């Protein structure tokens, strides 16, 4: 039972790290866009 919770915690932690990484990549890609294009890029990238 203890190993199950450790496994779930590990999956959640990995998911959070990868989500943060994706947010950084989307922000770097969208930073050079202007106005509406930036908004659209962020929304579609997320």
mmCIF entry with sequence, helices, sheets and N, C-alpha, C, O atoms, coordinates in Angstrom:
data_MODEL
# 
_entry.id   MODEL 
# 
_entity.id                         1 
_entity.type                       polymer 
_entity.pdbx_number_of_molecules   1 
# 
_entity_poly.entity_id                      1 
_entity_poly.type                           'polypeptide(L)' 
_entity_poly.nstd_linkage                   no 
_entity_poly.nstd_monomer                   no 
_entity_poly.pdbx_seq_one_letter_code       
;(UNK)(UNK)(UNK)(UNK)(UNK)(UNK)(UNK)(UNK)(UNK)(UNK)(UNK)(UNK)(UNK)(UNK)(UNK)(UNK)
(UNK)(UNK)(UNK)(UNK)(UNK)(UNK)(UNK)(UNK)(UNK)(UNK)(UNK)(UNK)(UNK)(UNK)(UNK)(UNK)
(UNK)(UNK)(UNK)(UNK)(UNK)(UNK)(UNK)(UNK)(UNK)(UNK)(UNK)(UNK)(UNK)(UNK)
;
_entity_poly.pdbx_seq_one_letter_code_can   XXXXXXXXXXXXXXXXXXXXXXXXXXXXXXXXXXXXXXXXXXXXXX 
_entity_poly.pdbx_strand_id                 A 
# 
loop_
_entity_poly_seq.entity_id 
_entity_poly_seq.num 
_entity_poly_seq.mon_id 
_entity_poly_seq.hetero 
1 1  UNK n 
1 2  UNK n 
1 3  UNK n 
1 4  UNK n 
1 5  UNK n 
1 6  UNK n 
1 7  UNK n 
1 8  UNK n 
1 9  UNK n 
1 10 UNK n 
1 11 UNK n 
1 12 UNK n 
1 13 UNK n 
1 14 UNK n 
1 15 UNK n 
1 16 UNK n 
1 17 UNK n 
1 18 UNK n 
1 19 UNK n 
1 20 UNK n 
1 21 UNK n 
1 22 UNK n 
1 23 UNK n 
1 24 UNK n 
1 25 UNK n 
1 26 UNK n 
1 27 UNK n 
1 28 UNK n 
1 29 UNK n 
1 30 UNK n 
1 31 UNK n 
1 32 UNK n 
1 33 UNK n 
1 34 UNK n 
1 35 UNK n 
1 36 UNK n 
1 37 UNK n 
1 38 UNK n 
1 39 UNK n 
1 40 UNK n 
1 41 UNK n 
1 42 UNK n 
1 43 UNK n 
1 44 UNK n 
1 45 UNK n 
1 46 UNK n 
# 
_struct_asym.id          A 
_struct_asym.entity_id   1 
# 
loop_
_struct_conf.conf_type_id 
_struct_conf.id 
_struct_conf.pdbx_PDB_helix_id 
_struct_conf.beg_label_comp_id 
_struct_conf.beg_label_asym_id 
_struct_conf.beg_label_seq_id 
_struct_conf.pdbx_beg_PDB_ins_code 
_struct_conf.end_label_comp_id 
_struct_conf.end_label_asym_id 
_struct_conf.end_label_seq_id 
_struct_conf.pdbx_end_PDB_ins_code 
_struct_conf.beg_auth_comp_id 
_struct_conf.beg_auth_asym_id 
_struct_conf.beg_auth_seq_id 
_struct_conf.end_auth_comp_id 
_struct_conf.end_auth_asym_id 
_struct_conf.end_auth_seq_id 
_struct_conf.pdbx_PDB_helix_class 
_struct_conf.details 
_struct_conf.pdbx_PDB_helix_length 
HELX_P HELX_P1 AA1 UNK A 2  ? UNK A 30 ? UNK A 2  UNK A 30 1 ? 29 
HELX_P HELX_P2 AA2 UNK A 35 ? UNK A 45 ? UNK A 35 UNK A 45 1 ? 11 
# 
_struct_conf_type.id          HELX_P 
_struct_conf_type.criteria    ? 
_struct_conf_type.reference   ? 
# 
loop_
_atom_site.group_PDB 
_atom_site.id 
_atom_site.type_symbol 
_atom_site.label_atom_id 
_atom_site.label_alt_id 
_atom_site.label_comp_id 
_atom_site.label_asym_id 
_atom_site.label_entity_id 
_atom_site.label_seq_id 
_atom_site.pdbx_PDB_ins_code 
_atom_site.Cartn_x 
_atom_site.Cartn_y 
_atom_site.Cartn_z 
_atom_site.occupancy 
_atom_site.B_iso_or_equiv 
_atom_site.pdbx_formal_charge 
_atom_site.auth_seq_id 
_atom_site.auth_comp_id 
_atom_site.auth_asym_id 
_atom_site.auth_atom_id 
_atom_site.pdbx_PDB_model_num 
ATOM 1   N N  . UNK A 1 1  ? 0.830  -1.198 0.000   1.00 0.00 ? 1  UNK A N  1 
ATOM 2   C CA . UNK A 1 1  ? 0.000  0.000  0.000   1.00 0.00 ? 1  UNK A CA 1 
ATOM 3   C C  . UNK A 1 1  ? 0.870  1.257  0.000   1.00 0.00 ? 1  UNK A C  1 
ATOM 4   O O  . UNK A 1 1  ? 0.565  2.235  -0.682  1.00 0.00 ? 1  UNK A O  1 
ATOM 5   N N  . UNK A 1 2  ? 1.941  1.218  0.762   1.00 0.00 ? 2  UNK A N  1 
ATOM 6   C CA . UNK A 1 2  ? 2.839  2.368  0.849   1.00 0.00 ? 2  UNK A CA 1 
ATOM 7   C C  . UNK A 1 2  ? 3.515  2.636  -0.494  1.00 0.00 ? 2  UNK A C  1 
ATOM 8   O O  . UNK A 1 2  ? 3.703  3.791  -0.879  1.00 0.00 ? 2  UNK A O  1 
ATOM 9   N N  . UNK A 1 3  ? 3.877  1.579  -1.200  1.00 0.00 ? 3  UNK A N  1 
ATOM 10  C CA . UNK A 1 3  ? 4.535  1.754  -2.499  1.00 0.00 ? 3  UNK A CA 1 
ATOM 11  C C  . UNK A 1 3  ? 3.562  2.334  -3.524  1.00 0.00 ? 3  UNK A C  1 
ATOM 12  O O  . UNK A 1 3  ? 3.976  3.048  -4.438  1.00 0.00 ? 3  UNK A O  1 
ATOM 13  N N  . UNK A 1 4  ? 2.278  2.032  -3.379  1.00 0.00 ? 4  UNK A N  1 
ATOM 14  C CA . UNK A 1 4  ? 1.271  2.596  -4.277  1.00 0.00 ? 4  UNK A CA 1 
ATOM 15  C C  . UNK A 1 4  ? 1.231  4.116  -4.147  1.00 0.00 ? 4  UNK A C  1 
ATOM 16  O O  . UNK A 1 4  ? 1.248  4.828  -5.151  1.00 0.00 ? 4  UNK A O  1 
ATOM 17  N N  . UNK A 1 5  ? 1.180  4.609  -2.922  1.00 0.00 ? 5  UNK A N  1 
ATOM 18  C CA . UNK A 1 5  ? 1.131  6.053  -2.708  1.00 0.00 ? 5  UNK A CA 1 
ATOM 19  C C  . UNK A 1 5  ? 2.423  6.731  -3.150  1.00 0.00 ? 5  UNK A C  1 
ATOM 20  O O  . UNK A 1 5  ? 2.394  7.851  -3.660  1.00 0.00 ? 5  UNK A O  1 
ATOM 21  N N  . UNK A 1 6  ? 3.545  6.065  -2.959  1.00 0.00 ? 6  UNK A N  1 
ATOM 22  C CA . UNK A 1 6  ? 4.818  6.601  -3.428  1.00 0.00 ? 6  UNK A CA 1 
ATOM 23  C C  . UNK A 1 6  ? 4.809  6.707  -4.950  1.00 0.00 ? 6  UNK A C  1 
ATOM 24  O O  . UNK A 1 6  ? 5.285  7.695  -5.508  1.00 0.00 ? 6  UNK A O  1 
ATOM 25  N N  . UNK A 1 7  ? 4.274  5.697  -5.617  1.00 0.00 ? 7  UNK A N  1 
ATOM 26  C CA . UNK A 1 7  ? 4.175  5.712  -7.074  1.00 0.00 ? 7  UNK A CA 1 
ATOM 27  C C  . UNK A 1 7  ? 3.276  6.828  -7.579  1.00 0.00 ? 7  UNK A C  1 
ATOM 28  O O  . UNK A 1 7  ? 3.610  7.508  -8.550  1.00 0.00 ? 7  UNK A O  1 
ATOM 29  N N  . UNK A 1 8  ? 2.144  7.017  -6.928  1.00 0.00 ? 8  UNK A N  1 
ATOM 30  C CA . UNK A 1 8  ? 1.223  8.094  -7.315  1.00 0.00 ? 8  UNK A CA 1 
ATOM 31  C C  . UNK A 1 8  ? 1.883  9.452  -7.107  1.00 0.00 ? 8  UNK A C  1 
ATOM 32  O O  . UNK A 1 8  ? 1.780  10.330 -7.964  1.00 0.00 ? 8  UNK A O  1 
ATOM 33  N N  . UNK A 1 9  ? 2.553  9.627  -5.987  1.00 0.00 ? 9  UNK A N  1 
ATOM 34  C CA . UNK A 1 9  ? 3.255  10.881 -5.710  1.00 0.00 ? 9  UNK A CA 1 
ATOM 35  C C  . UNK A 1 9  ? 4.335  11.140 -6.751  1.00 0.00 ? 9  UNK A C  1 
ATOM 36  O O  . UNK A 1 9  ? 4.512  12.275 -7.192  1.00 0.00 ? 9  UNK A O  1 
ATOM 37  N N  . UNK A 1 10 ? 5.049  10.109 -7.142  1.00 0.00 ? 10 UNK A N  1 
ATOM 38  C CA . UNK A 1 10 ? 6.107  10.233 -8.137  1.00 0.00 ? 10 UNK A CA 1 
ATOM 39  C C  . UNK A 1 10 ? 5.537  10.664 -9.493  1.00 0.00 ? 10 UNK A C  1 
ATOM 40  O O  . UNK A 1 10 ? 6.114  11.519 -10.165 1.00 0.00 ? 10 UNK A O  1 
ATOM 41  N N  . UNK A 1 11 ? 4.420  10.082 -9.890  1.00 0.00 ? 11 UNK A N  1 
ATOM 42  C CA . UNK A 1 11 ? 3.776  10.444 -11.157 1.00 0.00 ? 11 UNK A CA 1 
ATOM 43  C C  . UNK A 1 11 ? 3.306  11.891 -11.123 1.00 0.00 ? 11 UNK A C  1 
ATOM 44  O O  . UNK A 1 11 ? 3.485  12.619 -12.099 1.00 0.00 ? 11 UNK A O  1 
ATOM 45  N N  . UNK A 1 12 ? 2.711  12.315 -10.023 1.00 0.00 ? 12 UNK A N  1 
ATOM 46  C CA . UNK A 1 12 ? 2.241  13.696 -9.894  1.00 0.00 ? 12 UNK A CA 1 
ATOM 47  C C  . UNK A 1 12 ? 3.414  14.663 -9.963  1.00 0.00 ? 12 UNK A C  1 
ATOM 48  O O  . UNK A 1 12 ? 3.318  15.697 -10.624 1.00 0.00 ? 12 UNK A O  1 
ATOM 49  N N  . UNK A 1 13 ? 4.502  14.353 -9.301  1.00 0.00 ? 13 UNK A N  1 
ATOM 50  C CA . UNK A 1 13 ? 5.683  15.216 -9.315  1.00 0.00 ? 13 UNK A CA 1 
ATOM 51  C C  . UNK A 1 13 ? 6.267  15.335 -10.723 1.00 0.00 ? 13 UNK A C  1 
ATOM 52  O O  . UNK A 1 13 ? 6.604  16.436 -11.158 1.00 0.00 ? 13 UNK A O  1 
ATOM 53  N N  . UNK A 1 14 ? 6.389  14.236 -11.427 1.00 0.00 ? 14 UNK A N  1 
ATOM 54  C CA . UNK A 1 14 ? 6.905  14.261 -12.800 1.00 0.00 ? 14 UNK A CA 1 
ATOM 55  C C  . UNK A 1 14 ? 5.980  15.070 -13.695 1.00 0.00 ? 14 UNK A C  1 
ATOM 56  O O  . UNK A 1 14 ? 6.450  15.843 -14.530 1.00 0.00 ? 14 UNK A O  1 
ATOM 57  N N  . UNK A 1 15 ? 4.677  14.904 -13.534 1.00 0.00 ? 15 UNK A N  1 
ATOM 58  C CA . UNK A 1 15 ? 3.709  15.657 -14.333 1.00 0.00 ? 15 UNK A CA 1 
ATOM 59  C C  . UNK A 1 15 ? 3.837  17.159 -14.092 1.00 0.00 ? 15 UNK A C  1 
ATOM 60  O O  . UNK A 1 15 ? 3.763  17.939 -15.041 1.00 0.00 ? 15 UNK A O  1 
ATOM 61  N N  . UNK A 1 16 ? 4.025  17.572 -12.856 1.00 0.00 ? 16 UNK A N  1 
ATOM 62  C CA . UNK A 1 16 ? 4.185  18.993 -12.546 1.00 0.00 ? 16 UNK A CA 1 
ATOM 63  C C  . UNK A 1 16 ? 5.459  19.569 -13.155 1.00 0.00 ? 16 UNK A C  1 
ATOM 64  O O  . UNK A 1 16 ? 5.458  20.693 -13.656 1.00 0.00 ? 16 UNK A O  1 
ATOM 65  N N  . UNK A 1 17 ? 6.535  18.805 -13.111 1.00 0.00 ? 17 UNK A N  1 
ATOM 66  C CA . UNK A 1 17 ? 7.799  19.270 -13.693 1.00 0.00 ? 17 UNK A CA 1 
ATOM 67  C C  . UNK A 1 17 ? 7.661  19.435 -15.201 1.00 0.00 ? 17 UNK A C  1 
ATOM 68  O O  . UNK A 1 17 ? 8.110  20.437 -15.757 1.00 0.00 ? 17 UNK A O  1 
ATOM 69  N N  . UNK A 1 18 ? 7.050  18.472 -15.860 1.00 0.00 ? 18 UNK A N  1 
ATOM 70  C CA . UNK A 1 18 ? 6.882  18.551 -17.314 1.00 0.00 ? 18 UNK A CA 1 
ATOM 71  C C  . UNK A 1 18 ? 5.915  19.665 -17.709 1.00 0.00 ? 18 UNK A C  1 
ATOM 72  O O  . UNK A 1 18 ? 6.104  20.299 -18.747 1.00 0.00 ? 18 UNK A O  1 
ATOM 73  N N  . UNK A 1 19 ? 4.897  19.912 -16.913 1.00 0.00 ? 19 UNK A N  1 
ATOM 74  C CA . UNK A 1 19 ? 3.967  21.006 -17.203 1.00 0.00 ? 19 UNK A CA 1 
ATOM 75  C C  . UNK A 1 19 ? 4.677  22.349 -17.095 1.00 0.00 ? 19 UNK A C  1 
ATOM 76  O O  . UNK A 1 19 ? 4.449  23.238 -17.916 1.00 0.00 ? 19 UNK A O  1 
ATOM 77  N N  . UNK A 1 20 ? 5.524  22.503 -16.101 1.00 0.00 ? 20 UNK A N  1 
ATOM 78  C CA . UNK A 1 20 ? 6.294  23.743 -15.960 1.00 0.00 ? 20 UNK A CA 1 
ATOM 79  C C  . UNK A 1 20 ? 7.241  23.947 -17.117 1.00 0.00 ? 20 UNK A C  1 
ATOM 80  O O  . UNK A 1 20 ? 7.416  25.070 -17.588 1.00 0.00 ? 20 UNK A O  1 
ATOM 81  N N  . UNK A 1 21 ? 7.852  22.878 -17.579 1.00 0.00 ? 21 UNK A N  1 
ATOM 82  C CA . UNK A 1 21 ? 8.761  22.943 -18.721 1.00 0.00 ? 21 UNK A CA 1 
ATOM 83  C C  . UNK A 1 21 ? 8.000  23.369 -19.974 1.00 0.00 ? 21 UNK A C  1 
ATOM 84  O O  . UNK A 1 21 ? 8.487  24.197 -20.744 1.00 0.00 ? 21 UNK A O  1 
ATOM 85  N N  . UNK A 1 22 ? 6.817  22.811 -20.182 1.00 0.00 ? 22 UNK A N  1 
ATOM 86  C CA . UNK A 1 22 ? 6.003  23.185 -21.344 1.00 0.00 ? 22 UNK A CA 1 
ATOM 87  C C  . UNK A 1 22 ? 5.602  24.650 -21.284 1.00 0.00 ? 22 UNK A C  1 
ATOM 88  O O  . UNK A 1 22 ? 5.598  25.331 -22.309 1.00 0.00 ? 22 UNK A O  1 
ATOM 89  N N  . UNK A 1 23 ? 5.270  25.139 -20.113 1.00 0.00 ? 23 UNK A N  1 
ATOM 90  C CA . UNK A 1 23 ? 4.891  26.545 -19.973 1.00 0.00 ? 23 UNK A CA 1 
ATOM 91  C C  . UNK A 1 23 ? 6.048  27.458 -20.351 1.00 0.00 ? 23 UNK A C  1 
ATOM 92  O O  . UNK A 1 23 ? 5.840  28.495 -20.982 1.00 0.00 ? 23 UNK A O  1 
ATOM 93  N N  . UNK A 1 24 ? 7.255  27.085 -19.974 1.00 0.00 ? 24 UNK A N  1 
ATOM 94  C CA . UNK A 1 24 ? 8.437  27.891 -20.335 1.00 0.00 ? 24 UNK A CA 1 
ATOM 95  C C  . UNK A 1 24 ? 8.655  27.904 -21.839 1.00 0.00 ? 24 UNK A C  1 
ATOM 96  O O  . UNK A 1 24 ? 8.960  28.950 -22.411 1.00 0.00 ? 24 UNK A O  1 
ATOM 97  N N  . UNK A 1 25 ? 8.502  26.766 -22.480 1.00 0.00 ? 25 UNK A N  1 
ATOM 98  C CA . UNK A 1 25 ? 8.694  26.686 -23.935 1.00 0.00 ? 25 UNK A CA 1 
ATOM 99  C C  . UNK A 1 25 ? 7.639  27.507 -24.657 1.00 0.00 ? 25 UNK A C  1 
ATOM 100 O O  . UNK A 1 25 ? 7.961  28.213 -25.612 1.00 0.00 ? 25 UNK A O  1 
ATOM 101 N N  . UNK A 1 26 ? 6.394  27.433 -24.228 1.00 0.00 ? 26 UNK A N  1 
ATOM 102 C CA . UNK A 1 26 ? 5.318  28.207 -24.850 1.00 0.00 ? 26 UNK A CA 1 
ATOM 103 C C  . UNK A 1 26 ? 5.568  29.697 -24.660 1.00 0.00 ? 26 UNK A C  1 
ATOM 104 O O  . UNK A 1 26 ? 5.378  30.478 -25.593 1.00 0.00 ? 26 UNK A O  1 
ATOM 105 N N  . UNK A 1 27 ? 5.988  30.095 -23.477 1.00 0.00 ? 27 UNK A N  1 
ATOM 106 C CA . UNK A 1 27 ? 6.266  31.511 -23.218 1.00 0.00 ? 27 UNK A CA 1 
ATOM 107 C C  . UNK A 1 27 ? 7.405  32.020 -24.088 1.00 0.00 ? 27 UNK A C  1 
ATOM 108 O O  . UNK A 1 27 ? 7.333  33.132 -24.612 1.00 0.00 ? 27 UNK A O  1 
ATOM 109 N N  . UNK A 1 28 ? 8.458  31.220 -24.250 1.00 0.00 ? 28 UNK A N  1 
ATOM 110 C CA . UNK A 1 28 ? 9.583  31.642 -25.085 1.00 0.00 ? 28 UNK A CA 1 
ATOM 111 C C  . UNK A 1 28 ? 9.175  31.741 -26.552 1.00 0.00 ? 28 UNK A C  1 
ATOM 112 O O  . UNK A 1 28 ? 9.643  32.627 -27.267 1.00 0.00 ? 28 UNK A O  1 
ATOM 113 N N  . UNK A 1 29 ? 8.314  30.846 -27.000 1.00 0.00 ? 29 UNK A N  1 
ATOM 114 C CA . UNK A 1 29 ? 7.871  30.879 -28.391 1.00 0.00 ? 29 UNK A CA 1 
ATOM 115 C C  . UNK A 1 29 ? 6.935  32.055 -28.646 1.00 0.00 ? 29 UNK A C  1 
ATOM 116 O O  . UNK A 1 29 ? 6.953  32.633 -29.733 1.00 0.00 ? 29 UNK A O  1 
ATOM 117 N N  . UNK A 1 30 ? 6.117  32.416 -27.658 1.00 0.00 ? 30 UNK A N  1 
ATOM 118 C CA . UNK A 1 30 ? 5.115  33.461 -27.850 1.00 0.00 ? 30 UNK A CA 1 
ATOM 119 C C  . UNK A 1 30 ? 5.639  34.862 -27.562 1.00 0.00 ? 30 UNK A C  1 
ATOM 120 O O  . UNK A 1 30 ? 4.972  35.839 -27.900 1.00 0.00 ? 30 UNK A O  1 
ATOM 121 N N  . UNK A 1 31 ? 6.795  34.987 -26.956 1.00 0.00 ? 31 UNK A N  1 
ATOM 122 C CA . UNK A 1 31 ? 7.263  36.308 -26.532 1.00 0.00 ? 31 UNK A CA 1 
ATOM 123 C C  . UNK A 1 31 ? 7.523  37.257 -27.690 1.00 0.00 ? 31 UNK A C  1 
ATOM 124 O O  . UNK A 1 31 ? 7.460  38.473 -27.509 1.00 0.00 ? 31 UNK A O  1 
ATOM 125 N N  . UNK A 1 32 ? 7.811  36.740 -28.857 1.00 0.00 ? 32 UNK A N  1 
ATOM 126 C CA . UNK A 1 32 ? 8.088  37.609 -30.000 1.00 0.00 ? 32 UNK A CA 1 
ATOM 127 C C  . UNK A 1 32 ? 6.847  37.934 -30.821 1.00 0.00 ? 32 UNK A C  1 
ATOM 128 O O  . UNK A 1 32 ? 6.907  38.748 -31.743 1.00 0.00 ? 32 UNK A O  1 
ATOM 129 N N  . UNK A 1 33 ? 5.735  37.309 -30.494 1.00 0.00 ? 33 UNK A N  1 
ATOM 130 C CA . UNK A 1 33 ? 4.488  37.602 -31.210 1.00 0.00 ? 33 UNK A CA 1 
ATOM 131 C C  . UNK A 1 33 ? 3.870  38.878 -30.656 1.00 0.00 ? 33 UNK A C  1 
ATOM 132 O O  . UNK A 1 33 ? 4.207  39.325 -29.559 1.00 0.00 ? 33 UNK A O  1 
ATOM 133 N N  . UNK A 1 34 ? 2.970  39.448 -31.424 1.00 0.00 ? 34 UNK A N  1 
ATOM 134 C CA . UNK A 1 34 ? 2.327  40.693 -30.998 1.00 0.00 ? 34 UNK A CA 1 
ATOM 135 C C  . UNK A 1 34 ? 0.844  40.476 -30.719 1.00 0.00 ? 34 UNK A C  1 
ATOM 136 O O  . UNK A 1 34 ? 0.175  39.690 -31.391 1.00 0.00 ? 34 UNK A O  1 
ATOM 137 N N  . UNK A 1 35 ? 0.356  41.180 -29.729 1.00 0.00 ? 35 UNK A N  1 
ATOM 138 C CA . UNK A 1 35 ? -1.061 41.284 -29.396 1.00 0.00 ? 35 UNK A CA 1 
ATOM 139 C C  . UNK A 1 35 ? -1.856 39.999 -29.488 1.00 0.00 ? 35 UNK A C  1 
ATOM 140 O O  . UNK A 1 35 ? -1.653 39.052 -28.728 1.00 0.00 ? 35 UNK A O  1 
ATOM 141 N N  . UNK A 1 36 ? -2.776 40.001 -30.452 1.00 0.00 ? 36 UNK A N  1 
ATOM 142 C CA . UNK A 1 36 ? -3.718 38.885 -30.601 1.00 0.00 ? 36 UNK A CA 1 
ATOM 143 C C  . UNK A 1 36 ? -2.996 37.572 -30.927 1.00 0.00 ? 36 UNK A C  1 
ATOM 144 O O  . UNK A 1 36 ? -3.405 36.507 -30.464 1.00 0.00 ? 36 UNK A O  1 
ATOM 145 N N  . UNK A 1 37 ? -1.929 37.648 -31.721 1.00 0.00 ? 37 UNK A N  1 
ATOM 146 C CA . UNK A 1 37 ? -1.173 36.439 -32.059 1.00 0.00 ? 37 UNK A CA 1 
ATOM 147 C C  . UNK A 1 37 ? -0.540 35.828 -30.810 1.00 0.00 ? 37 UNK A C  1 
ATOM 148 O O  . UNK A 1 37 ? -0.509 34.606 -30.664 1.00 0.00 ? 37 UNK A O  1 
ATOM 149 N N  . UNK A 1 38 ? -0.038 36.667 -29.918 1.00 0.00 ? 38 UNK A N  1 
ATOM 150 C CA . UNK A 1 38 ? 0.555  36.167 -28.675 1.00 0.00 ? 38 UNK A CA 1 
ATOM 151 C C  . UNK A 1 38 ? -0.492 35.449 -27.840 1.00 0.00 ? 38 UNK A C  1 
ATOM 152 O O  . UNK A 1 38 ? -0.260 34.349 -27.338 1.00 0.00 ? 38 UNK A O  1 
ATOM 153 N N  . UNK A 1 39 ? -1.648 36.087 -27.698 1.00 0.00 ? 39 UNK A N  1 
ATOM 154 C CA . UNK A 1 39 ? -2.734 35.485 -26.925 1.00 0.00 ? 39 UNK A CA 1 
ATOM 155 C C  . UNK A 1 39 ? -3.144 34.141 -27.528 1.00 0.00 ? 39 UNK A C  1 
ATOM 156 O O  . UNK A 1 39 ? -3.310 33.154 -26.811 1.00 0.00 ? 39 UNK A O  1 
ATOM 157 N N  . UNK A 1 40 ? -3.304 34.114 -28.854 1.00 0.00 ? 40 UNK A N  1 
ATOM 158 C CA . UNK A 1 40 ? -3.700 32.882 -29.534 1.00 0.00 ? 40 UNK A CA 1 
ATOM 159 C C  . UNK A 1 40 ? -2.636 31.804 -29.372 1.00 0.00 ? 40 UNK A C  1 
ATOM 160 O O  . UNK A 1 40 ? -2.965 30.641 -29.138 1.00 0.00 ? 40 UNK A O  1 
ATOM 161 N N  . UNK A 1 41 ? -1.379 32.171 -29.492 1.00 0.00 ? 41 UNK A N  1 
ATOM 162 C CA . UNK A 1 41 ? -0.297 31.204 -29.328 1.00 0.00 ? 41 UNK A CA 1 
ATOM 163 C C  . UNK A 1 41 ? -0.255 30.606 -27.939 1.00 0.00 ? 41 UNK A C  1 
ATOM 164 O O  . UNK A 1 41 ? -0.034 29.405 -27.781 1.00 0.00 ? 41 UNK A O  1 
ATOM 165 N N  . UNK A 1 42 ? -0.462 31.429 -26.939 1.00 0.00 ? 42 UNK A N  1 
ATOM 166 C CA . UNK A 1 42 ? -0.450 30.938 -25.556 1.00 0.00 ? 42 UNK A CA 1 
ATOM 167 C C  . UNK A 1 42 ? -1.646 30.027 -25.298 1.00 0.00 ? 42 UNK A C  1 
ATOM 168 O O  . UNK A 1 42 ? -1.507 28.974 -24.675 1.00 0.00 ? 42 UNK A O  1 
ATOM 169 N N  . UNK A 1 43 ? -2.820 30.432 -25.777 1.00 0.00 ? 43 UNK A N  1 
ATOM 170 C CA . UNK A 1 43 ? -4.025 29.632 -25.547 1.00 0.00 ? 43 UNK A CA 1 
ATOM 171 C C  . UNK A 1 43 ? -3.939 28.291 -26.271 1.00 0.00 ? 43 UNK A C  1 
ATOM 172 O O  . UNK A 1 43 ? -4.253 27.250 -25.693 1.00 0.00 ? 43 UNK A O  1 
ATOM 173 N N  . UNK A 1 44 ? -3.516 28.314 -27.527 1.00 0.00 ? 44 UNK A N  1 
ATOM 174 C CA . UNK A 1 44 ? -3.430 27.062 -28.281 1.00 0.00 ? 44 UNK A CA 1 
ATOM 175 C C  . UNK A 1 44 ? -2.268 26.195 -27.807 1.00 0.00 ? 44 UNK A C  1 
ATOM 176 O O  . UNK A 1 44 ? -2.329 24.969 -27.904 1.00 0.00 ? 44 UNK A O  1 
ATOM 177 N N  . UNK A 1 45 ? -1.225 26.815 -27.300 1.00 0.00 ? 45 UNK A N  1 
ATOM 178 C CA . UNK A 1 45 ? -0.084 26.054 -26.806 1.00 0.00 ? 45 UNK A CA 1 
ATOM 179 C C  . UNK A 1 45 ? -0.345 25.390 -25.471 1.00 0.00 ? 45 UNK A C  1 
ATOM 180 O O  . UNK A 1 45 ? 0.282  24.386 -25.131 1.00 0.00 ? 45 UNK A O  1 
ATOM 181 N N  . UNK A 1 46 ? -1.269 25.950 -24.719 1.00 0.00 ? 46 UNK A N  1 
ATOM 182 C CA . UNK A 1 46 ? -1.550 25.408 -23.388 1.00 0.00 ? 46 UNK A CA 1 
ATOM 183 C C  . UNK A 1 46 ? -2.505 24.296 -23.436 1.00 0.00 ? 46 UNK A C  1 
ATOM 184 O O  . UNK A 1 46 ? -2.847 23.730 -22.398 1.00 0.00 ? 46 UNK A O  1 
# 
